[in-house]
Amino acid sequence: MTGILIVAEVDAGELRPDFRELMTVARAMSATVPGGIAIALVGAKLEAATRQAARIGADSLHVIDDHRLADPWPEAHAAALIQLCGELSPKMVIAPRTILGAEMAARLAVHCRWQLVQDVTQIEATPDGGLKCLRPVSGGAVAATVRAGAGPWVVVPRPRAFTPDETDTGSVVVAPVRHAFEPPVLATVCEAPKRIAVEGIGIDRAQTVIAGGGGLGGPGPFGLLREIADLLGGAVGASRVAVDSGWVQASLQVGLTGKTIAPDLYIAVGISGAIQHLIGCSSAQVIVAINSDASAPIFGIANYGVVGDWNEVMPAFRDALAGHAS
Ligand SMILES: Cc1cc2nc3c(=O)[nH]c(=O)nc-3n(C[C@H](O)[C@H](O)[C@H](O)COP(=O)(O)OP(=O)(O)OC[C@H]3O[C@@H](n4cnc5c(N)ncnc54)[C@H](O)[C@@H]3O)c2cc1C
C-alpha cells in the first residue's frame, strides 16, 4: 500500500512549479501517514516531466503516458488517476488546485467514496486517526476548521498556502513505474480542443497581478493595465464583469468562477470587491485598490487604497514606473 500519492500536473511538458507546495504537504504528513510518498504523472509526452519528477526525492514514481491524455480533459485524466489509485491504494492523495487537478480530485473522491478536503491552508493528523484542516471561506474572512475521519483522503491545498519544498535529492533517481492506460467508456469526450494563447505570464503564476473590472468601462483600458503589468513583470487579471462583457478572455477571471490566485501584489482597478471576486484574490500578500467609490467593499480587504478615478491614477502610475525603469 502507498502512503501518500501526489498528483503532479504537467504544463508545456514540465512539472508545474506548484508541485513543490504539494511536496511540502506530503513531507509534513508522511510522519503520520506511513507507506512513503509516491508521485503520479498522468498525461501525454511526459518524458521531460518524468525525468524531473524522478529526482524530486519521492519514494516512487508512477506514470501513465498515453496519447489519449494529451488534452487536459478532466474525465479522462480522472479515469487514469482512479485506475492508478486502484493499483496503489494510497491513504492520501494530494492534488493541485488547478482547474484540472481540482476536478480530478473531486471525481476521484466521489468514485472511491473517499473524503475530500478542498482549498486547505493548514493540515494536521488528529489522535483519532483523522485529519484536521483549515480552509478559508467567505472570501478569506473566516477560516473554517474541517475535520475528516479515517482516510483515505483526497486533499487539495490552496495555492501559495504552503512554502514550496525545494529539497530535491538530485543525486537519487527513482525509476519510473509505467502503467498502461485502460480507459473506461467515458460519458464525455474532448473534441477539437482549442488552445487559447495567454499573453504574457498566466495570472496563477505571476507574483504581481493587476486586474481590471467594470469600472474600466470597456476593453481599451486593459491596454494600459498590460503596460503596467509589463513594467512590473506581472500579469493582467479581470473581474467577471469584464469577462462577461467580452472585454478580456475568460482565462483572466479572478474569483469564485474564475481562478484563485495568491500573488505577492494584487492591484484591483475599478473592481467593487464583490465576495465572489474576493474569494479569488484574498490570499494575495498585499492588495491595492483603486476605486472612485470610497464605500466600495474592496477597501475592506485592501492594504492600500486610492479613492479616485483610474483615468487619473493609472496613467500617472504607469509614467512613474516607466520613469523608474528607464
Ligand atoms: C455564482 C456567481 C459567481 C461569480 N463569480 C465571480 C468571479 O469569479 N469573479 C468576479 O469578479 N465576479 C464573480 N461574480 C460576479 C460578482 O458578484 C460581481 O458582480 C462582480 O465581481 C463585479 O465586478 P466589478 O466589481 O468589476 O464590476 P462592478 O460591480 O460594475 O463595479 C465596478 C466598480 O468600479 C468602480 N468604478 C467605476 N468607475 C470608476 C473609475 N472611473 N475609477 C475607479 N473606479 C471606478 C465602481 O465604484 C465600482 O466599485 C459572480 C457572481 C455569481 C452570482
The ligand as a MOL file (V3000), in Angstrom:
LIG
                    3D

  0  0  0     0  0            999 V3000
M  V30 BEGIN CTAB
M  V30 COUNTS 53 58 0 0 0
M  V30 BEGIN ATOM
M  V30 1 C -22.3660 32.4700 -8.7870 0
M  V30 2 C -21.5690 33.7110 -9.0560 0
M  V30 3 C -20.2410 33.5810 -9.3520 0
M  V30 4 C -19.4710 34.7270 -9.5960 0
M  V30 5 N -18.1350 34.5860 -9.8630 0
M  V30 6 C -17.3710 35.7070 -9.9990 0
M  V30 7 C -15.9670 35.6090 -10.1980 0
M  V30 8 O -15.3920 34.5300 -10.3180 0
M  V30 9 N -15.2540 36.7560 -10.3060 0
M  V30 10 C -15.8400 38.0000 -10.2280 0
M  V30 11 O -15.1160 39.0150 -10.3330 0
M  V30 12 N -17.1550 38.1030 -10.0350 0
M  V30 13 C -17.9430 36.9990 -9.9490 0
M  V30 14 N -19.2880 37.1240 -9.8100 0
M  V30 15 C -19.8760 38.4710 -10.0020 0
M  V30 16 C -19.7810 39.3410 -8.7720 0
M  V30 17 O -20.8920 39.1230 -7.9480 0
M  V30 18 C -19.7700 40.8230 -9.1980 0
M  V30 19 O -20.9060 41.0990 -9.9900 0
M  V30 20 C -18.5360 41.2250 -9.9810 0
M  V30 21 O -17.3740 40.8040 -9.3060 0
M  V30 22 C -18.4980 42.7310 -10.1260 0
M  V30 23 O -17.4250 43.0890 -10.9320 0
M  V30 24 P -16.7850 44.5320 -10.8160 0
M  V30 25 O -16.5960 44.8620 -9.3910 0
M  V30 26 O -15.6300 44.5590 -11.7270 0
M  V30 27 O -17.8970 45.4460 -11.5110 0
M  V30 28 P -18.9400 46.4580 -10.9070 0
M  V30 29 O -19.8190 45.7960 -9.9100 0
M  V30 30 O -19.5560 47.0640 -12.0920 0
M  V30 31 O -18.0780 47.5040 -10.0950 0
M  V30 32 C -17.2980 48.4810 -10.7390 0
M  V30 33 C -16.5020 49.2450 -9.6940 0
M  V30 34 O -15.7070 50.1930 -10.3590 0
M  V30 35 C -15.7620 51.4240 -9.6710 0
M  V30 36 N -15.5490 52.4980 -10.6500 0
M  V30 37 C -16.4110 52.9650 -11.5960 0
M  V30 38 N -15.8250 53.9160 -12.3280 0
M  V30 39 C -14.5700 54.0660 -11.8410 0
M  V30 40 C -13.4870 54.9130 -12.1830 0
M  V30 41 N -13.5560 55.7600 -13.2130 0
M  V30 42 N -12.3480 54.8120 -11.4750 0
M  V30 43 C -12.2260 53.9440 -10.4390 0
M  V30 44 N -13.2360 53.1210 -10.0620 0
M  V30 45 C -14.3920 53.1670 -10.7730 0
M  V30 46 C -17.1500 51.4690 -9.0550 0
M  V30 47 O -17.1520 52.3100 -7.9210 0
M  V30 48 C -17.3640 50.0020 -8.7020 0
M  V30 49 O -16.9410 49.7270 -7.3900 0
M  V30 50 C -20.0690 36.0220 -9.5470 0
M  V30 51 C -21.4370 36.1180 -9.2360 0
M  V30 52 C -22.1600 34.9940 -9.0000 0
M  V30 53 C -23.6250 35.1380 -8.6530 0
M  V30 END ATOM
M  V30 BEGIN BOND
M  V30 1 1 1 2
M  V30 2 1 2 3
M  V30 3 2 2 52
M  V30 4 2 3 4
M  V30 5 1 4 5
M  V30 6 1 4 50
M  V30 7 2 5 6
M  V30 8 1 6 7
M  V30 9 1 6 13
M  V30 10 2 7 8
M  V30 11 1 7 9
M  V30 12 1 9 10
M  V30 13 2 10 11
M  V30 14 1 10 12
M  V30 15 2 12 13
M  V30 16 1 13 14
M  V30 17 1 14 15
M  V30 18 1 14 50
M  V30 19 1 15 16
M  V30 20 1 16 17
M  V30 21 1 16 18
M  V30 22 1 18 19
M  V30 23 1 18 20
M  V30 24 1 20 21
M  V30 25 1 20 22
M  V30 26 1 22 23
M  V30 27 1 23 24
M  V30 28 2 24 25
M  V30 29 1 24 26
M  V30 30 1 24 27
M  V30 31 1 27 28
M  V30 32 2 28 29
M  V30 33 1 28 30
M  V30 34 1 28 31
M  V30 35 1 31 32
M  V30 36 1 32 33
M  V30 37 1 33 34
M  V30 38 1 33 48
M  V30 39 1 34 35
M  V30 40 1 35 36
M  V30 41 1 35 46
M  V30 42 1 36 37
M  V30 43 1 36 45
M  V30 44 2 37 38
M  V30 45 1 38 39
M  V30 46 1 39 40
M  V30 47 2 39 45
M  V30 48 1 40 41
M  V30 49 2 40 42
M  V30 50 1 42 43
M  V30 51 2 43 44
M  V30 52 1 44 45
M  V30 53 1 46 47
M  V30 54 1 46 48
M  V30 55 1 48 49
M  V30 56 2 50 51
M  V30 57 1 51 52
M  V30 58 1 52 53
M  V30 END BOND
M  V30 END CTAB
M  END
